[in-house]
Amino acid sequence: MGSLHLQYNDGGYVPEGAGLLISILLRYPEVGTIYYWQEKHALQFAFLIKDQVDNQFAFNLEPALEVFHDLEGTEMEVCAIETRQEEQVAILTITRDVNTMTRSEVGLIVEMVKSKFANRLVYDETYLPEDELMFQEELIGHMLATVSTGGIDKNVVAVREEGRVIVFNN
């Protein structure tokens, strides 16, 4: 698969790292915010959940990810799962190193969050045709491999806002 060449409105090209974040948000609307943490070479996924969240999910998710990596023959370098309460919404953050993350794991994390918090998950309803979903998954796999070897030279965050994906550099 060739490289993705996204362009800004002014004609400049979007770096592949930012493209990775954009593709994850396009493919998985359940992810509210995604952050690339340069110092840890990790991705931090943020999910918004109505009401309070107990810590039991974190206790179950980490061992599930460990089993996934055992089956893949890899070992996670960074795995952190935290919840923070903000008024009537809980923010669930999952931080994973890019070096050992795969597109399958991204899908697994999202599916586990969806199944646990079904009707309480806050996200924009979006529709992408099946072929576009598959394309985004392949793109995520390709860009994860590219970013794991090359990294991104700064912290980057992508957020959803009123049906759009907005990317910021820190």
SVG drawing of the C-alpha trace seen along z (x, -y; Angstrom):
<svg xmlns="http://www.w3.org/2000/svg" viewBox="-28 -28 40 45">
<polyline fill="none" stroke="black" stroke-width="0.4" points="0.0,0.0 1.3,-3.4 1.5,-6.4 -1.5,-8.5 -1.1,-12.0 -3.6,-14.2 -3.4,-17.9 -4.2,-21.0 -6.4,-23.6 -3.3,-25.7 -1.8,-22.8 0.7,-21.6 0.8,-17.9 -0.4,-16.4 2.3,-14.4 1.6,-10.6 1.4,-10.8 -1.5,-13.2 -3.0,-11.1 -2.9,-8.1 -4.9,-10.1 -7.4,-11.2 -7.9,-7.7 -8.5,-6.3 -11.1,-9.0 -12.8,-8.4 -12.9,-4.6 -13.8,-4.6 -16.3,-7.4 -16.4,-6.1 -13.0,-7.5 -13.5,-11.1 -9.9,-12.3 -6.6,-10.7 -3.3,-12.0 0.2,-11.1 2.6,-11.4 6.1,-11.9 8.1,-11.3 6.5,-7.9 6.0,-7.1 2.5,-6.2 -1.1,-6.8 -3.7,-7.9 -7.3,-7.2 -10.0,-9.1 -13.6,-7.9 -16.5,-9.9 -18.9,-7.9 -22.2,-9.2 -22.3,-9.0 -19.6,-7.4 -17.3,-4.5 -15.9,-2.0 -12.3,-0.8 -13.4,2.8 -13.2,2.2 -9.5,1.1 -8.8,4.3 -10.3,6.4 -8.9,4.6 -5.2,4.7 -5.2,8.5 -7.2,8.9 -4.6,6.8 -1.8,8.9 -3.4,12.1 -3.8,10.6 -0.1,9.7 0.8,13.2 -1.1,14.7 0.7,12.2 4.1,13.0 4.8,9.5 5.0,7.7 3.5,4.2 5.9,1.5 3.3,-1.1 -0.2,-0.2 -2.1,-2.6 -5.8,-2.8 -7.3,-5.6 -10.7,-7.1 -11.4,-10.7 -14.8,-12.0 -15.8,-15.4 -19.3,-16.4 -21.7,-14.0 -19.2,-12.5 -16.3,-10.1 -13.3,-10.2 -11.7,-6.8 -8.1,-7.1 -6.1,-4.2 -2.5,-4.8 -0.5,-2.3 2.9,-2.3 3.0,-2.6 5.8,0.0 3.7,3.0 0.2,1.7 -1.6,3.1 -4.7,2.2 -6.3,5.3 -5.6,4.1 -7.1,0.7 -10.3,2.5 -10.2,4.7 -9.9,1.8 -12.8,-0.1 -15.0,3.1 -14.4,3.8 -15.3,0.2 -18.4,0.3 -19.6,3.6 -19.0,2.5 -20.5,-0.9 -23.0,-0.3 -25.7,-3.0 -23.5,-5.2 -20.8,-5.9 -20.9,-9.5 -19.9,-9.8 -21.0,-11.3 -23.1,-9.0 -21.3,-8.8 -21.7,-6.7 -19.0,-5.4 -19.6,-2.7 -18.2,0.7 -15.4,0.4 -14.3,-2.9 -14.2,-1.3 -12.0,1.5 -9.8,-1.1 -9.4,-3.1 -8.5,0.1 -5.7,0.9 -4.5,-2.6 -4.3,-2.5 -2.2,0.7 0.1,-0.9 0.5,-4.2 1.0,-2.4 3.9,-0.6 5.3,-3.8 5.0,-5.8 6.4,-3.0 9.7,-3.1 9.8,-6.8 7.9,-8.4 6.3,-11.8 8.6,-14.8 6.0,-16.5 3.0,-15.8 -0.2,-15.8 -3.9,-15.7 -6.9,-15.0 -10.4,-15.8 -13.9,-15.6 -15.9,-18.8 -19.4,-19.0 -18.8,-16.2 -15.3,-17.3 -11.8,-16.0 -9.5,-18.8 -5.7,-18.2 -3.5,-20.3 0.3,-20.2 1.7,-20.8"/>
</svg>
